[in-house]
Amino acid sequence: MVTDLTRRKLLKMALASASLTSASSMVGCATNLVGHSQRDSVVSNKQSAIIGCSRRLSGGYAAVVADSTGMPLYQFALPARGHGIAVQPHGSLAAAFGRRPGHYMQVFDYQTGGQFPLIIAKPNRYFYGHGVFSADGQYLFATEGERGTSQGIIGVYRISTLSDKGDIEKVSEFTGFGIGPHEVVLADNDTLAIGVGGVHTKGRTPVNLESMQPALVYLDIKTGELIEQAVLTNKQLSIRHLSVTESGDVVCGQQFRGEPEQAAPLVAIHQRGKALEHLQADEEEWLRFNHYIASIASLDGYLLATSPRGNCYGIWREIDKQLIDLQPLIDASGVGVINSKWVVGSGSGKMLTVSQHGQQRVSHSPVLWDNHWSVLA
């Protein structure tokens, strides 16, 4: 559990980061990188393709920018375990979020490695692991929550205007849409979609499993007004992770909060104005995912979802929602699309390039990838 002592350590790091920033003509200075001349040579010869959080063999955690093969171009230390990564459209910024209950957000330039001052959650707040930039790249929306109640908050941060110290300004908060939000995505340029888990926690311990109210909610991106929400019949399916398909539907990955031996459908798809629909698999197949879906990506009418707890990933056809492939992968983590194929990472460093019909090419990365990564367009 994250403690107040940990938060004080983060505050010291934030002050140190601000001091470094004010002493530099850059927005921030990358730390724990390869030397500048070596790094510049690497970056000039290889294109950034993947950004994710990782664990280090030597201990601690990092944010990593890698090429399409998973080879790191550079990385820098994070103050605690990271989770999701948001990437700015039409720009070069990214944001790493602390794992729920998170105490930090780290914004950085993925092309140079330069870091903005670390943003620390207020004493009565948490970051909940995810965020998304607006379509014009001028605002960053982060899932947050109240420490004592887990009431959901979307923090709105303005990127377009920076203070002399390079600070990113929080300009608004959206509230009143549910308890325990997790991932937020752009449903369209004017609408946020949020996976509301419905779980009130103390640290990471759930305390309201009998009364949880998960939902997929849509908010107006300018006002925070609730536009639409969709729910699942089984209230023990906590909606966690989201992805938007090429046709604009929102796919939800769930965490099942029921009994270990019970099977439950862990992936659903939502078309605006309609009900959520479960993807299909046998009970034994759902049990393979060990009650948890991490990352989801669509490709030409197919969906791939990973499960680090289940050490596997599955592929479904969108048209009939049928599972067509289920494969083992130890600590399966991030997934994205590069060159019309899925690229799937793992906490062991193994990487797969996968086609819609399941063919694999295996490679290895020195990075121990965590649950999520983002692929650069």
N, C-alpha and C positions, 0 to 999 in steps of 0.2 A: 504494500500500500504506500502511496506517496505521502510523505509526512511534511509537517511544517518546516522541519529541519532541511528537507530536500528543497522546499520552496526558497528558503533563505540562501541555500547554495546557488540556486538558479538566479536569484536576485543579484548575488555577487558577480556571477558570470555576465549578467545583463549590463551591470555597471562597467565591468571591464570591457565588454564589447562596445559600449557607447564611447568609452575613452579612446579605444583604438580608432573608432570611426571618426571622431572629431579631429584626430591627429592626422587624418588621411584625406587626400583630395578625392578618393573613391568613396562610394557609399559604404563599403565595408571591405575588410581584408580577409581573404581566405586563410584558414588555419589548417594545420596538419595536411598540407598539400605537398605534392612533389615540388621541386624548385621551379621558379618562374620560367626560366628558359626551357627546362625540360617539359613543363606543363604546356607552355605555349606551343612547343613543337608537336606534342601529342595531339592537342586540340586542333591544330591546323591540319593535321594529316588524317584525323578520324573525326567522324561526325557524331555529336551527342545524339543518343537515341532513347535511352532509358534513364529515368531518375527514380530512385527508391531509397527506402530506409534499410539499414542492415545491422546485424550484430557483428562484432569484431572477435576474432579468435583470441586476441590478447585481452579481451574484456572491453566492455563499453559498447557504444552504439555510434553509428555514423549515417550521414546522408551521402549517397553515391551518385555520380553522373557517369554513365557508361555508354559504350558504343553498342551496336546492335548484337554483338556477340557476347555481351555481358562483361567485357573487359573495362575496368574503371579508367576513366580519363582523369578524374580527381575525386577526392572525398574529404569531408571534414567531420570532426567529432560533433555529436549531439549530446546535450547534457543529461538526457535520459532516453529510454527506449522511444523510438519514433513509430509512426503508424502510416497515415496517409500523406500523399504528396499532391499539391495543387500546382498546375502549370498555367502561366499567363498566356492567353492567345495574343498573337501579334506582338510579342515582347520576349524578354529573356529572363523573367523572374519565375521563381518557384517558391513554394512554402511547404515546410515540413512541420507536422503537428505531433505533439507528444501523445503517446498511447493513453487512452482513457483509463483513469482520470488524469488528464494531461495538465501540466503546469506551464507549458511553453509553446510558442510558435516561432519558427525560424524562417524568415524570408531571405532568399539569396538569389544571386544572378547565376544561372546555370551555365552561362557561356564563359564567365570569368572566374567563378568561385567566390566572388565578393559577397559578403554577408551584411545584412542590415542588423541593427541592434536587436538582440533577443527580446521578444515580447513575452512578458511573464503574466500569467493569470492573476487576477486580484484574489485576495485571501478567501473570498466567499464564492469563487468561481472555478470551473474547470474548463479546459479544452477537451472536446470529445473525439479528437482523432482525425477529423477530415475538414476540408474546405474546398471552395471552388472560386475561380475568378469570373467576373462578368465577361460577356462576350467581347466587349471593347477593351478588356484588360485593366480598367481603371479602378475597379473595386474588388475586394476579396471578402468572401462570405465564409465564416467559420462556425462550425457547430460547437456550442458551448452549453454550460448548464450551471444552475445554482448548486452550491456544495451541499446544502442542507436538505434540499427538496428534489434535486435532479430536474427541476423545471427547465424546459428547453429554451435556448436562446440562439439566435443567429447573430453573431457579431459582424457588423459591417465596417470594413476598413477601407479608407480611401488611399489609393496608390498614386493618384495623379498629382497630389500636392504633398511635399515632404518638408519637414522642418529643417532647420540648419544642421541638426544632428542626424538627419536621415531617418527620423522616426516615421512610422506609418500611423496615421491618425485613425482612431476609431470614431466613426461619425454617427452610428445609429445601432440600435438593437431591435430585432424582431422577436416577439414573445407570444405566448398564449396558444401554441399549437401542439403541446404535448410534453411528455416526460421522456428524458433520455434520448435525445436525437443523436444520430451517429453520422452517416454519410449524407452529404448534400451535393447535388449535381444540378446542372442547367437542363431543365426539361425543354426549354427553348430560350431565346434571348431575353424574354420578359418574365420567365417563371423559374423559380427554384423548386426542385423536388427534394424532399427530405425523408430519409428513413428514420422514423420515430420508433425506438425500441420499446418504449413503454415501461422500462424497468427503472425503478428508483434504487440506487446503490449507495452504500457507505464504503468509499474506496471502490473496490471491485466486487464487493459482496452484495448480492441482490436482497432486498428486504420487502418486496411487494409482489412476489410471483403469483399470489392468489388474486390480485386485483389489477395486474398490468394491462395496459391498453395500447398496444402497438398500432401504428398506422403509417401509410404512405401519404404524405401531405404535400400540397402545392401552394407556394406563397408567391404573391406579386413581388417581383424583384425590387420595385421602387418603394412600395409602401409596407410590405410585410403582411398584407391582408391575406387571410386564408381563402384560397380560390376553390380548392377541391381536396377531398381526402378519400382514401380507399382503405378498407380493412379486410383482414382475413377472419374466417369463421373461428379458427383455433387461436385463442388469445395467448397461448403459450409460445406462439411463433413470433419472436421478437425480430422486427424488420431492421436489418443492419446495413447491408451494402447494396449499392445501386449501380446501374449502368444504363445508358440510353442506346437503343438500337438504331440502325441506319434508318428505320422507318419512323423513329421518334417515340416508340414505346419505351416505358421504363421497366427495367428488370430488377427484381428485389431478391437479395440473398438473405436468408433468415438464420437465426440461432434458436434452436428449439430448447425451451426451458422446462420440458416435461421429464418423465422418468427415462433413465438411460436405455432401458430395453424397448422403449416405444419408438416406432418409426413415424416420421412426419415429413411431408413434402417441403423441401427447403428452398426452392426457387419458384418465384411467381412472376408473371408479366402483366403489365397494366397499360391499357389503351385508354386515353383520356375520355371521361364520360361513361366508362364501362366498369365492370367489377374486375378485381384482381383474379387472375386465372393461374392455377398451379401448373407447373411443368410436371411431366409424368415419369415415374419410375416405379419399380417394384419396391416393396417394403425392405427387402434385403439390400437392395441397391441404395435406398435412402440411408439405411443404417451404416453403410460404408463411409458416408460423409461425417459421421460422428457428430451430428446435430449442429454443424456449423459450415457456412459458406463465407469465403473471404472475398475473392476478386472475381469479376464477371466481365466478359467482353463478347461482343457480337461480331460476326463476320459472314456476310453474304447469306443471310437467312439461317445461320446457326449460332448457338450460344455455347461458350465454354465457361465453366465455373470451377473454382479451385477450393480445396478444403485442406488447410494445414493440419487440422486436428484429425481428419480422416486419412491424411497422407494419400490423397487421390485427386483427380479432376474428372469431370463429366462433360460430354458434348450432347446438346439437344438440337433437334430441328425446330425452328420457330413455327413453321406452318401447322404442324400437328402436335407440337410440344412433347415429342417422344425422345427419350434418352436413346442415343444410338451408339455411344461409346463410354466406357468407364475404365480409367487406367490408373495404376498406382504411381505415385510420385511422393517421395518422402518430403514432408513439410512443404507441400505445394503452396505457392504464395502468389506473386503478381502475375497478371496476364494482360497482354496488349496485342495489337495488330501491327506487324511490320511487313511490308512487301506482300500483302494479301495472304499472310499466314499468321496464326497465333504464335506468340513467343511467351512461354511459361517459365517462371523462375521458381526456385525453391530455397529453403533455408540451409540446404546442404551444398549449394553452389551449382547443382545440376540445372541445366537449361534445356528446354525442348522447343523445337520449331514444329508446329502441328498444323496439318491441313484440316479442312472441314470434315474429311472422311477418316480422320484419325491417324494418318501416316505421320511418323515422327522422325526428326533428326535430333540427335543428342549432342550437346556440347557441355563444356564445363566453364564456370566462371569462378574467380577467386573470391567473389562476393557472397556472403551468407545473407541472402535476401530475406526481408521480413514480409509481412502479409500482403503488402501492396506496392505497386510501382506505377509510374505514369510513362506512357510512350509519347515521344515528341512527334508532332505531325511533320 
